[in-house]
Amino acid sequence: MTENPREEIGKTSDAELVKKLLLENYGYAPELIYKIRGNHRKVYAYKPCELKISDTGRRGVYFARIESDGIRLTIEGAFLVGPKATKNVVELDDERARSYLAGESVEIDENLHGWVIVKWRSYFLGSAKAKEGKLLNYVPKERRLRLDL
């Protein structure tokens, strides 16, 4: 994998960089148009459309973010990549999925390191960073489940 993918931004096309990172990390890259925008290196993805509408210049869904150690998918990005991903997919049981969706880090059996797609049954819950037998949680606060105890 590239040492720091952020250093590659601007040296190659956005689409080439994003596809390369997706293939390296997840084994699959959807055929979409990818644009990297802003200081936070957010990746937006979309398909071409023939419909003529006023263009705000802001096309696509927030798909991922280029991190210093790879590509971190959003929940929507995990839904698009997950079904055909061939590696770095961690499946959680019901209890760990609830904890993960509530914003907690969860223990895993796999010895993985780096960005992974989190799956529960047939649903893709987003991405997390696997480190030392745990999934470090990246579910945004506004999208977390409230667990009433």
Salt bridges, closest charged atoms under 4 A:
GLU31 OE1 - LYS19 NZ 3.35
ASP55 OD2 - ARG59 NH2 2.95
GLU67 OE1 - ARG6 NH2 3.26
GLU67 OE2 - ARG65 NE 3.84
GLU67 OE2 - ARG72 NE 2.92
ASP69 OD2 - LYS129 NZ 2.31
GLU76 OE2 - ARG143 NH1 2.94
ASP93 OD2 - ARG96 NE 3.53
ASP94 OD2 - ARG121 NH2 2.72
ASP148 OD1 - ARG146 NH2 3.56
